[in-house]
Amino acid sequence: MKNEKSNYVVIFNGFNEHDEYAKKNYTLKPPSKIHNFLELEKNHFEVQAIKAIIRKYQKMLKENGFNIFFDPDISRIHITTKKEYREKIDKNNSGKFQWGDIYVFRSDNKSYFIGSLVHQLAHMLSYYEIAVTKSASGSFGLESKQSGIHKTDRSLKLDDFLGLNEALAETITRDICHRLCENNVLLNDEETLKLLGGMSYQNHIKMVNVITANKHEDKQKTMMIFLHSFIFGDEEFLNTLTLTAEQLQKLKEVGRGEEEAKNFITFLTEGAN
Ligand SMILES: [Zn+2]
């Protein structure tokens, strides 16, 4: 039996029993309204790349025993020019996953485009929970609650495991990129080398290696527990971490910055001496 995995959980905060109508009829604003950007029609290469990547995700999930069918709606992947992307969507990163939609920019650098798309699709695959909030004045708002194992709560100033979550997204990305390059018709040799050579969040991935180093005899098993938590949003991964309270707190605080991950590795390894 296939179990689809390409949507997310929406919870409602601040609504009361009289708001049933609002709950039932609440719809997200379309991305073009949120960011007011001009979406490009996907070209042949982009459509082929998206389809090939999704097939690799399906294969990876099946091979790892995840009984889910990842079949995201391609219309929720939005491509725009780099200029539009930088000005209207995101100033820094190469792609964005927000409210269930993916945003990437068109690039002549095919390896860069694919690497970024694969990474954002990892976020789309992962557990995702957003809250629709209603203020006292009755206006609606949106708040991300959990993406993979990254938990946020503005009112509690909670922002836990962002860095570890990115490490898991990028670990999956590396695996999918290798699969794509096995029988690759999308990229030439030079582009293939570039895709396999490039890696975001290098220190975050090292961080995962350090925290899982002596935890399980079977490293693969540890990684599977991490991936399960990433995809289903459970907290099982916490049980595999035998960190002190102080180490765990520091790990929670590691964000997207490479320096932060590097400092955490130093903290952990020096602490062990
Ligand atoms: Zn990411």
Residues whose N, C-alpha, C, O or C-beta is under 5 A from the ligand:
A	BS01	ZN	E166 A169
